[in-house]
Amino acid sequence: MKQGVKLPNDSIVETTVHLVGDMKALDMGLRVSMKVHAPSGIEREVMEGIVEEAKRICPYSRVCML
């Protein structure tokens, strides 16, 4: 990982891809929702930094920290 952080084995990243827009006009886009849960071994501030980097890389993401 770019930040040099190893996520704990009990970490969970759940993603959902949404098709959004006007289907009749064929004006469609994608939105990706992510739920991130790292229950042990990593500080919240460190995880928030990782999530911010994910949002920067993936402009479709909407991340919810658990």
mmCIF file as Biopython writes it, N, C-alpha, C and O atoms, coordinates in Angstrom:
data_model
#
loop_
_atom_site.group_PDB
_atom_site.id
_atom_site.type_symbol
_atom_site.label_atom_id
_atom_site.label_alt_id
_atom_site.label_comp_id
_atom_site.label_asym_id
_atom_site.label_entity_id
_atom_site.label_seq_id
_atom_site.pdbx_PDB_ins_code
_atom_site.Cartn_x
_atom_site.Cartn_y
_atom_site.Cartn_z
_atom_site.occupancy
_atom_site.B_iso_or_equiv
_atom_site.auth_seq_id
_atom_site.auth_asym_id
_atom_site.pdbx_PDB_model_num
ATOM 1   N N  . MET A ? 1  ? 0.842   -1.169 0.000   1.0 0.0 1  A 1 
ATOM 2   C CA . MET A ? 1  ? 0.000   0.000  0.000   1.0 0.0 1  A 1 
ATOM 3   C C  . MET A ? 1  ? 0.889   1.235  0.000   1.0 0.0 1  A 1 
ATOM 4   O O  . MET A ? 1  ? 1.935   1.243  0.649   1.0 0.0 1  A 1 
ATOM 5   N N  . LYS A ? 2  ? 0.496   2.252  -0.702  1.0 0.0 2  A 1 
ATOM 6   C CA . LYS A ? 2  ? 1.285   3.457  -0.878  1.0 0.0 2  A 1 
ATOM 7   C C  . LYS A ? 2  ? 1.656   4.128  0.449   1.0 0.0 2  A 1 
ATOM 8   O O  . LYS A ? 2  ? 2.771   4.632  0.583   1.0 0.0 2  A 1 
ATOM 9   N N  . GLN A ? 3  ? 0.759   4.145  1.420   1.0 0.0 3  A 1 
ATOM 10  C CA . GLN A ? 3  ? 1.022   4.784  2.704   1.0 0.0 3  A 1 
ATOM 11  C C  . GLN A ? 3  ? 1.868   3.930  3.628   1.0 0.0 3  A 1 
ATOM 12  O O  . GLN A ? 3  ? 2.243   4.393  4.705   1.0 0.0 3  A 1 
ATOM 13  N N  . GLY A ? 4  ? 2.179   2.716  3.253   1.0 0.0 4  A 1 
ATOM 14  C CA . GLY A ? 4  ? 2.979   1.839  4.086   1.0 0.0 4  A 1 
ATOM 15  C C  . GLY A ? 4  ? 2.229   1.267  5.272   1.0 0.0 4  A 1 
ATOM 16  O O  . GLY A ? 4  ? 2.847   0.842  6.248   1.0 0.0 4  A 1 
ATOM 17  N N  . VAL A ? 5  ? 0.901   1.249  5.203   1.0 0.0 5  A 1 
ATOM 18  C CA . VAL A ? 5  ? 0.066   0.740  6.285   1.0 0.0 5  A 1 
ATOM 19  C C  . VAL A ? 5  ? -0.511  -0.601 5.872   1.0 0.0 5  A 1 
ATOM 20  O O  . VAL A ? 5  ? -1.085  -0.730 4.791   1.0 0.0 5  A 1 
ATOM 21  N N  . LYS A ? 6  ? -0.359  -1.596 6.729   1.0 0.0 6  A 1 
ATOM 22  C CA . LYS A ? 6  ? -0.976  -2.895 6.477   1.0 0.0 6  A 1 
ATOM 23  C C  . LYS A ? 6  ? -2.290  -2.953 7.248   1.0 0.0 6  A 1 
ATOM 24  O O  . LYS A ? 6  ? -2.310  -2.811 8.471   1.0 0.0 6  A 1 
ATOM 25  N N  . LEU A ? 7  ? -3.384  -3.164 6.523   1.0 0.0 7  A 1 
ATOM 26  C CA . LEU A ? 7  ? -4.682  -3.238 7.172   1.0 0.0 7  A 1 
ATOM 27  C C  . LEU A ? 7  ? -4.811  -4.545 7.936   1.0 0.0 7  A 1 
ATOM 28  O O  . LEU A ? 7  ? -4.327  -5.580 7.476   1.0 0.0 7  A 1 
ATOM 29  N N  . PRO A ? 8  ? -5.455  -4.513 9.094   1.0 0.0 8  A 1 
ATOM 30  C CA . PRO A ? 8  ? -5.658  -5.741 9.860   1.0 0.0 8  A 1 
ATOM 31  C C  . PRO A ? 8  ? -6.481  -6.766 9.069   1.0 0.0 8  A 1 
ATOM 32  O O  . PRO A ? 8  ? -7.283  -6.401 8.209   1.0 0.0 8  A 1 
ATOM 33  N N  . ASN A ? 9  ? -6.271  -8.043 9.370   1.0 0.0 9  A 1 
ATOM 34  C CA . ASN A ? 9  ? -6.992  -9.110 8.669   1.0 0.0 9  A 1 
ATOM 35  C C  . ASN A ? 9  ? -8.496  -9.043 8.859   1.0 0.0 9  A 1 
ATOM 36  O O  . ASN A ? 9  ? -9.250  -9.555 8.032   1.0 0.0 9  A 1 
ATOM 37  N N  . ASP A ? 10 ? -8.946  -8.408 9.958   1.0 0.0 10 A 1 
ATOM 38  C CA . ASP A ? 10 ? -10.383 -8.332 10.200  1.0 0.0 10 A 1 
ATOM 39  C C  . ASP A ? 10 ? -11.007 -7.052 9.631   1.0 0.0 10 A 1 
ATOM 40  O O  . ASP A ? 10 ? -12.127 -6.693 9.995   1.0 0.0 10 A 1 
ATOM 41  N N  . SER A ? 11 ? -10.282 -6.364 8.737   1.0 0.0 11 A 1 
ATOM 42  C CA . SER A ? 11 ? -10.820 -5.177 8.072   1.0 0.0 11 A 1 
ATOM 43  C C  . SER A ? 11 ? -11.843 -5.590 7.019   1.0 0.0 11 A 1 
ATOM 44  O O  . SER A ? 11 ? -11.734 -6.650 6.403   1.0 0.0 11 A 1 
ATOM 45  N N  . ILE A ? 12 ? -12.837 -4.726 6.831   1.0 0.0 12 A 1 
ATOM 46  C CA . ILE A ? 12 ? -13.874 -4.987 5.837   1.0 0.0 12 A 1 
ATOM 47  C C  . ILE A ? 12 ? -14.072 -3.727 5.002   1.0 0.0 12 A 1 
ATOM 48  O O  . ILE A ? 12 ? -14.228 -2.635 5.549   1.0 0.0 12 A 1 
ATOM 49  N N  . VAL A ? 13 ? -14.066 -3.875 3.683   1.0 0.0 13 A 1 
ATOM 50  C CA . VAL A ? 13 ? -14.433 -2.806 2.771   1.0 0.0 13 A 1 
ATOM 51  C C  . VAL A ? 13 ? -15.575 -3.346 1.928   1.0 0.0 13 A 1 
ATOM 52  O O  . VAL A ? 13 ? -15.403 -4.278 1.143   1.0 0.0 13 A 1 
ATOM 53  N N  . GLU A ? 14 ? -16.744 -2.742 2.104   1.0 0.0 14 A 1 
ATOM 54  C CA . GLU A ? 14 ? -17.936 -3.169 1.372   1.0 0.0 14 A 1 
ATOM 55  C C  . GLU A ? 14 ? -18.252 -2.092 0.341   1.0 0.0 14 A 1 
ATOM 56  O O  . GLU A ? 14 ? -18.377 -0.919 0.694   1.0 0.0 14 A 1 
ATOM 57  N N  . THR A ? 15 ? -18.384 -2.470 -0.925  1.0 0.0 15 A 1 
ATOM 58  C CA . THR A ? 15 ? -18.670 -1.494 -1.971  1.0 0.0 15 A 1 
ATOM 59  C C  . THR A ? 15 ? -19.982 -1.828 -2.672  1.0 0.0 15 A 1 
ATOM 60  O O  . THR A ? 15 ? -20.361 -2.989 -2.823  1.0 0.0 15 A 1 
ATOM 61  N N  . THR A ? 16 ? -20.651 -0.769 -3.090  1.0 0.0 16 A 1 
ATOM 62  C CA . THR A ? 16 ? -21.865 -0.896 -3.880  1.0 0.0 16 A 1 
ATOM 63  C C  . THR A ? 16 ? -21.744 0.081  -5.041  1.0 0.0 16 A 1 
ATOM 64  O O  . THR A ? 16 ? -21.451 1.259  -4.834  1.0 0.0 16 A 1 
ATOM 65  N N  . VAL A ? 17 ? -21.965 -0.395 -6.250  1.0 0.0 17 A 1 
ATOM 66  C CA . VAL A ? 17 ? -21.916 0.457  -7.432  1.0 0.0 17 A 1 
ATOM 67  C C  . VAL A ? 17 ? -23.344 0.792  -7.835  1.0 0.0 17 A 1 
ATOM 68  O O  . VAL A ? 17 ? -24.185 -0.092 -8.000  1.0 0.0 17 A 1 
ATOM 69  N N  . HIS A ? 18 ? -23.604 2.095  -7.992  1.0 0.0 18 A 1 
ATOM 70  C CA . HIS A ? 18 ? -24.935 2.570  -8.351  1.0 0.0 18 A 1 
ATOM 71  C C  . HIS A ? 18 ? -24.901 3.131  -9.770  1.0 0.0 18 A 1 
ATOM 72  O O  . HIS A ? 18 ? -23.988 3.879  -10.120 1.0 0.0 18 A 1 
ATOM 73  N N  . LEU A ? 19 ? -25.871 2.782  -10.571 1.0 0.0 19 A 1 
ATOM 74  C CA . LEU A ? 19 ? -26.055 3.371  -11.882 1.0 0.0 19 A 1 
ATOM 75  C C  . LEU A ? 19 ? -27.024 4.530  -11.699 1.0 0.0 19 A 1 
ATOM 76  O O  . LEU A ? 19 ? -28.165 4.316  -11.289 1.0 0.0 19 A 1 
ATOM 77  N N  . VAL A ? 20 ? -26.598 5.741  -11.990 1.0 0.0 20 A 1 
ATOM 78  C CA . VAL A ? 20 ? -27.414 6.929  -11.736 1.0 0.0 20 A 1 
ATOM 79  C C  . VAL A ? 20 ? -27.600 7.725  -13.020 1.0 0.0 20 A 1 
ATOM 80  O O  . VAL A ? 20 ? -26.800 7.625  -13.951 1.0 0.0 20 A 1 
ATOM 81  N N  . GLY A ? 21 ? -28.645 8.501  -13.055 1.0 0.0 21 A 1 
ATOM 82  C CA . GLY A ? 21 ? -28.881 9.381  -14.190 1.0 0.0 21 A 1 
ATOM 83  C C  . GLY A ? 21 ? -30.221 9.131  -14.838 1.0 0.0 21 A 1 
ATOM 84  O O  . GLY A ? 21 ? -31.117 8.537  -14.239 1.0 0.0 21 A 1 
ATOM 85  N N  . ASP A ? 22 ? -30.346 9.587  -16.063 1.0 0.0 22 A 1 
ATOM 86  C CA . ASP A ? 22 ? -31.582 9.503  -16.834 1.0 0.0 22 A 1 
ATOM 87  C C  . ASP A ? 22 ? -31.443 8.401  -17.878 1.0 0.0 22 A 1 
ATOM 88  O O  . ASP A ? 22 ? -30.807 8.594  -18.914 1.0 0.0 22 A 1 
ATOM 89  N N  . MET A ? 23 ? -32.038 7.250  -17.600 1.0 0.0 23 A 1 
ATOM 90  C CA . MET A ? 23 ? -31.905 6.104  -18.497 1.0 0.0 23 A 1 
ATOM 91  C C  . MET A ? 23 ? -32.566 6.378  -19.847 1.0 0.0 23 A 1 
ATOM 92  O O  . MET A ? 23 ? -32.051 5.957  -20.883 1.0 0.0 23 A 1 
ATOM 93  N N  . LYS A ? 24 ? -33.694 7.075  -19.845 1.0 0.0 24 A 1 
ATOM 94  C CA . LYS A ? 24 ? -34.388 7.363  -21.113 1.0 0.0 24 A 1 
ATOM 95  C C  . LYS A ? 24 ? -33.535 8.230  -22.032 1.0 0.0 24 A 1 
ATOM 96  O O  . LYS A ? 24 ? -33.542 8.037  -23.247 1.0 0.0 24 A 1 
ATOM 97  N N  . ALA A ? 25 ? -32.814 9.166  -21.472 1.0 0.0 25 A 1 
ATOM 98  C CA . ALA A ? 25 ? -31.947 10.041 -22.261 1.0 0.0 25 A 1 
ATOM 99  C C  . ALA A ? 25 ? -30.554 9.438  -22.462 1.0 0.0 25 A 1 
ATOM 100 O O  . ALA A ? 25 ? -29.697 10.050 -23.101 1.0 0.0 25 A 1 
ATOM 101 N N  . LEU A ? 26 ? -30.333 8.252  -21.922 1.0 0.0 26 A 1 
ATOM 102 C CA . LEU A ? 26 ? -29.023 7.589  -21.962 1.0 0.0 26 A 1 
ATOM 103 C C  . LEU A ? 26 ? -27.925 8.489  -21.398 1.0 0.0 26 A 1 
ATOM 104 O O  . LEU A ? 26 ? -26.795 8.493  -21.886 1.0 0.0 26 A 1 
ATOM 105 N N  . ASP A ? 27 ? -28.276 9.246  -20.366 1.0 0.0 27 A 1 
ATOM 106 C CA . ASP A ? 27 ? -27.330 10.108 -19.672 1.0 0.0 27 A 1 
ATOM 107 C C  . ASP A ? 27 ? -27.065 9.465  -18.311 1.0 0.0 27 A 1 
ATOM 108 O O  . ASP A ? 27 ? -27.685 9.823  -17.310 1.0 0.0 27 A 1 
ATOM 109 N N  . MET A ? 28 ? -26.148 8.523  -18.293 1.0 0.0 28 A 1 
ATOM 110 C CA . MET A ? 28 ? -25.926 7.705  -17.110 1.0 0.0 28 A 1 
ATOM 111 C C  . MET A ? 28 ? -24.530 7.939  -16.545 1.0 0.0 28 A 1 
ATOM 112 O O  . MET A ? 28 ? -23.621 8.394  -17.240 1.0 0.0 28 A 1 
ATOM 113 N N  . GLY A ? 29 ? -24.390 7.616  -15.277 1.0 0.0 29 A 1 
ATOM 114 C CA . GLY A ? 29 ? -23.100 7.697  -14.611 1.0 0.0 29 A 1 
ATOM 115 C C  . GLY A ? 29 ? -23.023 6.650  -13.519 1.0 0.0 29 A 1 
ATOM 116 O O  . GLY A ? 29 ? -23.980 5.917  -13.268 1.0 0.0 29 A 1 
ATOM 117 N N  . LEU A ? 30 ? -21.875 6.591  -12.878 1.0 0.0 30 A 1 
ATOM 118 C CA . LEU A ? 30 ? -21.659 5.640  -11.788 1.0 0.0 30 A 1 
ATOM 119 C C  . LEU A ? 30 ? -21.385 6.388  -10.501 1.0 0.0 30 A 1 
ATOM 120 O O  . LEU A ? 30 ? -20.795 7.468  -10.502 1.0 0.0 30 A 1 
ATOM 121 N N  . ARG A ? 31 ? -21.823 5.797  -9.409  1.0 0.0 31 A 1 
ATOM 122 C CA . ARG A ? 31 ? -21.486 6.265  -8.065  1.0 0.0 31 A 1 
ATOM 123 C C  . ARG A ? 31 ? -21.125 5.024  -7.266  1.0 0.0 31 A 1 
ATOM 124 O O  . ARG A ? 31 ? -21.840 4.023  -7.312  1.0 0.0 31 A 1 
ATOM 125 N N  . VAL A ? 32 ? -20.036 5.083  -6.546  1.0 0.0 32 A 1 
ATOM 126 C CA . VAL A ? 32 ? -19.592 3.945  -5.748  1.0 0.0 32 A 1 
ATOM 127 C C  . VAL A ? 32 ? -19.650 4.331  -4.278  1.0 0.0 32 A 1 
ATOM 128 O O  . VAL A ? 32 ? -19.045 5.320  -3.865  1.0 0.0 32 A 1 
ATOM 129 N N  . SER A ? 33 ? -20.381 3.547  -3.486  1.0 0.0 33 A 1 
ATOM 130 C CA . SER A ? 33 ? -20.438 3.740  -2.042  1.0 0.0 33 A 1 
ATOM 131 C C  . SER A ? 33 ? -19.535 2.702  -1.388  1.0 0.0 33 A 1 
ATOM 132 O O  . SER A ? 33 ? -19.546 1.528  -1.759  1.0 0.0 33 A 1 
ATOM 133 N N  . MET A ? 34 ? -18.758 3.149  -0.416  1.0 0.0 34 A 1 
ATOM 134 C CA . MET A ? 34 ? -17.870 2.238  0.307   1.0 0.0 34 A 1 
ATOM 135 C C  . MET A ? 34 ? -18.109 2.374  1.799   1.0 0.0 34 A 1 
ATOM 136 O O  . MET A ? 34 ? -18.216 3.483  2.322   1.0 0.0 34 A 1 
ATOM 137 N N  . LYS A ? 35 ? -18.193 1.253  2.472   1.0 0.0 35 A 1 
ATOM 138 C CA . LYS A ? 35 ? -18.221 1.220  3.932   1.0 0.0 35 A 1 
ATOM 139 C C  . LYS A ? 35 ? -16.923 0.568  4.371   1.0 0.0 35 A 1 
ATOM 140 O O  . LYS A ? 35 ? -16.588 -0.532 3.930   1.0 0.0 35 A 1 
ATOM 141 N N  . VAL A ? 36 ? -16.195 1.250  5.241   1.0 0.0 36 A 1 
ATOM 142 C CA . VAL A ? 36 ? -14.886 0.782  5.674   1.0 0.0 36 A 1 
ATOM 143 C C  . VAL A ? 36 ? -14.941 0.513  7.174   1.0 0.0 36 A 1 
ATOM 144 O O  . VAL A ? 36 ? -15.374 1.358  7.957   1.0 0.0 36 A 1 
ATOM 145 N N  . HIS A ? 37 ? -14.491 -0.689 7.561   1.0 0.0 37 A 1 
ATOM 146 C CA . HIS A ? 37 ? -14.485 -1.072 8.969   1.0 0.0 37 A 1 
ATOM 147 C C  . HIS A ? 37 ? -13.161 -1.772 9.279   1.0 0.0 37 A 1 
ATOM 148 O O  . HIS A ? 37 ? -12.868 -2.845 8.753   1.0 0.0 37 A 1 
ATOM 149 N N  . ALA A ? 38 ? -12.377 -1.139 10.141  1.0 0.0 38 A 1 
ATOM 150 C CA . ALA A ? 38 ? -11.115 -1.742 10.582  1.0 0.0 38 A 1 
ATOM 151 C C  . ALA A ? 38 ? -11.138 -1.756 12.109  1.0 0.0 38 A 1 
ATOM 152 O O  . ALA A ? 38 ? -10.715 -0.789 12.743  1.0 0.0 38 A 1 
ATOM 153 N N  . PRO A ? 39 ? -11.627 -2.843 12.701  1.0 0.0 39 A 1 
ATOM 154 C CA . PRO A ? 39 ? -11.878 -2.869 14.137  1.0 0.0 39 A 1 
ATOM 155 C C  . PRO A ? 39 ? -10.650 -2.886 15.034  1.0 0.0 39 A 1 
ATOM 156 O O  . PRO A ? 39 ? -10.754 -2.513 16.202  1.0 0.0 39 A 1 
ATOM 157 N N  . SER A ? 40 ? -9.510  -3.298 14.542  1.0 0.0 40 A 1 
ATOM 158 C CA . SER A ? 40 ? -8.369  -3.388 15.455  1.0 0.0 40 A 1 
ATOM 159 C C  . SER A ? 40 ? -7.060  -3.093 14.733  1.0 0.0 40 A 1 
ATOM 160 O O  . SER A ? 40 ? -6.929  -3.333 13.533  1.0 0.0 40 A 1 
ATOM 161 N N  . GLY A ? 41 ? -6.103  -2.572 15.477  1.0 0.0 41 A 1 
ATOM 162 C CA . GLY A ? 41 ? -4.746  -2.447 14.972  1.0 0.0 41 A 1 
ATOM 163 C C  . GLY A ? 41 ? -4.453  -1.226 14.125  1.0 0.0 41 A 1 
ATOM 164 O O  . GLY A ? 41 ? -3.348  -1.118 13.593  1.0 0.0 41 A 1 
ATOM 165 N N  . ILE A ? 42 ? -5.382  -0.304 13.973  1.0 0.0 42 A 1 
ATOM 166 C CA . ILE A ? 42 ? -5.115  0.881  13.171  1.0 0.0 42 A 1 
ATOM 167 C C  . ILE A ? 42 ? -5.875  2.072  13.772  1.0 0.0 42 A 1 
ATOM 168 O O  . ILE A ? 42 ? -7.049  1.964  14.127  1.0 0.0 42 A 1 
ATOM 169 N N  . GLU A ? 43 ? -5.188  3.190  13.875  1.0 0.0 43 A 1 
ATOM 170 C CA . GLU A ? 43 ? -5.816  4.381  14.445  1.0 0.0 43 A 1 
ATOM 171 C C  . GLU A ? 43 ? -6.785  4.997  13.435  1.0 0.0 43 A 1 
ATOM 172 O O  . GLU A ? 43 ? -6.574  4.914  12.225  1.0 0.0 43 A 1 
ATOM 173 N N  . ARG A ? 44 ? -7.837  5.608  13.947  1.0 0.0 44 A 1 
ATOM 174 C CA . ARG A ? 44 ? -8.870  6.197  13.092  1.0 0.0 44 A 1 
ATOM 175 C C  . ARG A ? 44 ? -8.273  7.251  12.146  1.0 0.0 44 A 1 
ATOM 176 O O  . ARG A ? 44 ? -8.652  7.312  10.976  1.0 0.0 44 A 1 
ATOM 177 N N  . GLU A ? 45 ? -7.354  8.069  12.638  1.0 0.0 45 A 1 
ATOM 178 C CA . GLU A ? 45 ? -6.753  9.114  11.803  1.0 0.0 45 A 1 
ATOM 179 C C  . GLU A ? 45 ? -6.000  8.509  10.618  1.0 0.0 45 A 1 
ATOM 180 O O  . GLU A ? 45 ? -6.039  9.044  9.510   1.0 0.0 45 A 1 
ATOM 181 N N  . VAL A ? 46 ? -5.320  7.398  10.859  1.0 0.0 46 A 1 
ATOM 182 C CA . VAL A ? 46 ? -4.590  6.718  9.787   1.0 0.0 46 A 1 
ATOM 183 C C  . VAL A ? 46 ? -5.586  6.169  8.764   1.0 0.0 46 A 1 
ATOM 184 O O  . VAL A ? 46 ? -5.381  6.312  7.559   1.0 0.0 46 A 1 
ATOM 185 N N  . MET A ? 47 ? -6.663  5.541  9.243   1.0 0.0 47 A 1 
ATOM 186 C CA . MET A ? 47 ? -7.674  4.992  8.342   1.0 0.0 47 A 1 
ATOM 187 C C  . MET A ? 47 ? -8.343  6.105  7.539   1.0 0.0 47 A 1 
ATOM 188 O O  . MET A ? 47 ? -8.609  5.939  6.349   1.0 0.0 47 A 1 
ATOM 189 N N  . GLU A ? 48 ? -8.615  7.237  8.185   1.0 0.0 48 A 1 
ATOM 190 C CA . GLU A ? 48 ? -9.222  8.357  7.472   1.0 0.0 48 A 1 
ATOM 191 C C  . GLU A ? 48 ? -8.316  8.842  6.347   1.0 0.0 48 A 1 
ATOM 192 O O  . GLU A ? 48 ? -8.804  9.217  5.280   1.0 0.0 48 A 1 
ATOM 193 N N  . GLY A ? 49 ? -7.001  8.841  6.570   1.0 0.0 49 A 1 
ATOM 194 C CA . GLY A ? 49 ? -6.055  9.212  5.518   1.0 0.0 49 A 1 
ATOM 195 C C  . GLY A ? 49 ? -6.110  8.251  4.344   1.0 0.0 49 A 1 
ATOM 196 O O  . GLY A ? 49 ? -6.064  8.668  3.187   1.0 0.0 49 A 1 
ATOM 197 N N  . ILE A ? 50 ? -6.209  6.962  4.645   1.0 0.0 50 A 1 
ATOM 198 C CA . ILE A ? 50 ? -6.314  5.948  3.587   1.0 0.0 50 A 1 
ATOM 199 C C  . ILE A ? 50 ? -7.605  6.146  2.800   1.0 0.0 50 A 1 
ATOM 200 O O  . ILE A ? 50 ? -7.612  6.062  1.572   1.0 0.0 50 A 1 
ATOM 201 N N  . VAL A ? 51 ? -8.696  6.409  3.517   1.0 0.0 51 A 1 
ATOM 202 C CA . VAL A ? 51 ? -9.995  6.620  2.865   1.0 0.0 51 A 1 
ATOM 203 C C  . VAL A ? 51 ? -9.952  7.874  1.993   1.0 0.0 51 A 1 
ATOM 204 O O  . VAL A ? 51 ? -10.480 7.870  0.882   1.0 0.0 51 A 1 
ATOM 205 N N  . GLU A ? 52 ? -9.334  8.938  2.482   1.0 0.0 52 A 1 
ATOM 206 C CA . GLU A ? 52 ? -9.225  10.157 1.678   1.0 0.0 52 A 1 
ATOM 207 C C  . GLU A ? 52 ? -8.453  9.896  0.392   1.0 0.0 52 A 1 
ATOM 208 O O  . GLU A ? 52 ? -8.807  10.424 -0.662  1.0 0.0 52 A 1 
ATOM 209 N N  . GLU A ? 53 ? -7.415  9.098  0.469   1.0 0.0 53 A 1 
ATOM 210 C CA . GLU A ? 53 ? -6.648  8.746  -0.732  1.0 0.0 53 A 1 
ATOM 211 C C  . GLU A ? 53 ? -7.514  7.927  -1.695  1.0 0.0 53 A 1 
ATOM 212 O O  . GLU A ? 53 ? -7.449  8.129  -2.908  1.0 0.0 53 A 1 
ATOM 213 N N  . ALA A ? 54 ? -8.314  7.016  -1.170  1.0 0.0 54 A 1 
ATOM 214 C CA . ALA A ? 54 ? -9.217  6.230  -2.019  1.0 0.0 54 A 1 
ATOM 215 C C  . ALA A ? 54 ? -10.219 7.142  -2.722  1.0 0.0 54 A 1 
ATOM 216 O O  . ALA A ? 54 ? -10.514 6.954  -3.903  1.0 0.0 54 A 1 
ATOM 217 N N  . LYS A ? 55 ? -10.742 8.131  -1.993  1.0 0.0 55 A 1 
ATOM 218 C CA . LYS A ? 55 ? -11.680 9.076  -2.599  1.0 0.0 55 A 1 
ATOM 219 C C  . LYS A ? 55 ? -10.999 9.918  -3.680  1.0 0.0 55 A 1 
ATOM 220 O O  . LYS A ? 55 ? -11.619 10.263 -4.687  1.0 0.0 55 A 1 
ATOM 221 N N  . ARG A ? 56 ? -9.741  10.242 -3.471  1.0 0.0 56 A 1 
ATOM 222 C CA . ARG A ? 56 ? -9.001  11.026 -4.459  1.0 0.0 56 A 1 
ATOM 223 C C  . ARG A ? 56 ? -8.784  10.227 -5.740  1.0 0.0 56 A 1 
ATOM 224 O O  . ARG A ? 56 ? -8.891  10.757 -6.846  1.0 0.0 56 A 1 
ATOM 225 N N  . ILE A ? 57 ? -8.478  8.947  -5.569  1.0 0.0 57 A 1 
ATOM 226 C CA . ILE A ? 57 ? -8.213  8.080  -6.714  1.0 0.0 57 A 1 
ATOM 227 C C  . ILE A ? 57 ? -9.501  7.724  -7.445  1.0 0.0 57 A 1 
ATOM 228 O O  . ILE A ? 57 ? -9.526  7.682  -8.675  1.0 0.0 57 A 1 
ATOM 229 N N  . CYS A ? 58 ? -10.574 7.465  -6.692  1.0 0.0 58 A 1 
ATOM 230 C CA . CYS A ? 58 ? -11.854 7.040  -7.273  1.0 0.0 58 A 1 
ATOM 231 C C  . CYS A ? 58 ? -12.869 8.176  -7.112  1.0 0.0 58 A 1 
ATOM 232 O O  . CYS A ? 58 ? -13.474 8.313  -6.049  1.0 0.0 58 A 1 
ATOM 233 N N  . PRO A ? 59 ? -13.060 8.988  -8.149  1.0 0.0 59 A 1 
ATOM 234 C CA . PRO A ? 59 ? -13.960 10.134 -8.023  1.0 0.0 59 A 1 
ATOM 235 C C  . PRO A ? 59 ? -15.424 9.746  -7.858  1.0 0.0 59 A 1 
ATOM 236 O O  . PRO A ? 59 ? -16.251 10.604 -7.551  1.0 0.0 59 A 1 
ATOM 237 N N  . TYR A ? 60 ? -15.760 8.485  -8.051  1.0 0.0 60 A 1 
ATOM 238 C CA . TYR A ? 60 ? -17.140 8.038  -7.909  1.0 0.0 60 A 1 
ATOM 239 C C  . TYR A ? 60 ? -17.487 7.645  -6.468  1.0 0.0 60 A 1 
ATOM 240 O O  . TYR A ? 60 ? -18.657 7.433  -6.149  1.0 0.0 60 A 1 
ATOM 241 N N  . SER A ? 61 ? -16.487 7.550  -5.608  1.0 0.0 61 A 1 
ATOM 242 C CA . SER A ? 61 ? -16.730 6.980  -4.287  1.0 0.0 61 A 1 
ATOM 243 C C  . SER A ? 61 ? -17.375 7.963  -3.316  1.0 0.0 61 A 1 
ATOM 244 O O  . SER A ? 61 ? -17.131 9.168  -3.360  1.0 0.0 61 A 1 
ATOM 245 N N  . ARG A ? 62 ? -18.191 7.415  -2.456  1.0 0.0 62 A 1 
ATOM 246 C CA . ARG A ? 62 ? -18.773 8.107  -1.309  1.0 0.0 62 A 1 
ATOM 247 C C  . ARG A ? 62 ? -18.512 7.184  -0.137  1.0 0.0 62 A 1 
ATOM 248 O O  . ARG A ? 62 ? -19.130 6.123  -0.041  1.0 0.0 62 A 1 
ATOM 249 N N  . VAL A ? 63 ? -17.620 7.558  0.746   1.0 0.0 63 A 1 
ATOM 250 C CA . VAL A ? 63 ? -17.135 6.640  1.768   1.0 0.0 63 A 1 
ATOM 251 C C  . VAL A ? 63 ? -17.775 6.935  3.112   1.0 0.0 63 A 1 
ATOM 252 O O  . VAL A ? 63 ? -17.911 8.090  3.516   1.0 0.0 63 A 1 
ATOM 253 N N  . CYS A ? 64 ? -18.169 5.859  3.801   1.0 0.0 64 A 1 
ATOM 254 C CA . CYS A ? 64 ? -18.726 5.957  5.141   1.0 0.0 64 A 1 
ATOM 255 C C  . CYS A ? 64 ? -17.801 5.203  6.089   1.0 0.0 64 A 1 
ATOM 256 O O  . CYS A ? 64 ? -17.620 3.993  5.951   1.0 0.0 64 A 1 
ATOM 257 N N  . MET A ? 65 ? -17.217 5.912  7.048   1.0 0.0 65 A 1 
ATOM 258 C CA . MET A ? 65 ? -16.353 5.265  8.032   1.0 0.0 65 A 1 
ATOM 259 C C  . MET A ? 65 ? -17.206 4.675  9.135   1.0 0.0 65 A 1 
ATOM 260 O O  . MET A ? 65 ? -18.079 5.353  9.676   1.0 0.0 65 A 1 
ATOM 261 N N  . LEU A ? 66 ? -16.962 3.414  9.478   1.0 0.0 66 A 1 
ATOM 262 C CA . LEU A ? 66 ? -17.674 2.756  10.585  1.0 0.0 66 A 1 
ATOM 263 C C  . LEU A ? 66 ? -16.775 2.701  11.791  1.0 0.0 66 A 1 
ATOM 264 O O  . LEU A ? 66 ? -17.175 2.188  12.836  1.0 0.0 66 A 1 
#
